[in-house]
Amino acid sequence: MARKKTRLTNLDASVLEAQMRCGTEWPIGLVEAIAKAHQTSVRCVIARKRALRATGQHNPEFNINLSY
């Protein structure tokens, strides 16, 4: 179970990074590249993207709009 949690954490980090850099409109091929890098399916990457957006989870480290 710990391995699955780590894999999802790494996938989430990649999805959050892509959202930070590209917003909601991702370039063609990005989802496939993320899926291939994490050895998962395109469907899984899209599901994580939707899940993270729906729950509003974010890591301040990935937020470029920090106000100090």
N, C-alpha and C positions, 0 to 999 in steps of 0.2 A: 504494500500500500504506500509505503514511503516513496518508492521509486515513481509511482504514478503522480503523487503530489509534487515531487520535484520536477517531473516532466511538465506538468501543468503550470507550475510557477515559471519555468523557463519559457514556455510558450506564451504565457501571459505577458512576460517582460518583452518579448519580441512584438507581440500585438500592440502593447502600449507604446513601444518605441515607434512603430509604424504609424500609429494614430497621432503621436506627437509630431512626427515629421511630415506626414501627408494629410492629416485631417481625416475627413470621412471619405474622400475620394482617393482610393489607392491606385497607383499605376498598374497597368496590365502586367500580370505575371508575379506581382508581389505576394499574393496569397499562395500561389503555387510554390514560390521560393521559400516562404516561411514553412509551408507544409513539408517540403522536401528536407529542409534543414533540421526539422524536429521529428522527422520520420513519422509523420501523421498524415491525415487526409485533409483535403481542402475543406471538406465539410466541417471538420473539427476546428480548423482555424477560424472559419466564419462563425461557428457557434461560440467560440471564445470571444471573438470581437463583439458579438451581440450581447453576450453575458456581461462582459466588462462595461459596455456602454449602458446596459440596463441597470446595473447595480451602482454605477457611478464610481467604481473602484478606480483609484489612481494612486500613483506613487509620486510624492512631491519631487522626487529626483528627476522624473520625466516631464515635469510641468515647466514649460518655457515661459509661462506668463506669471512668474512669481513677482509679487510686489513687496519690496523691502522698504 
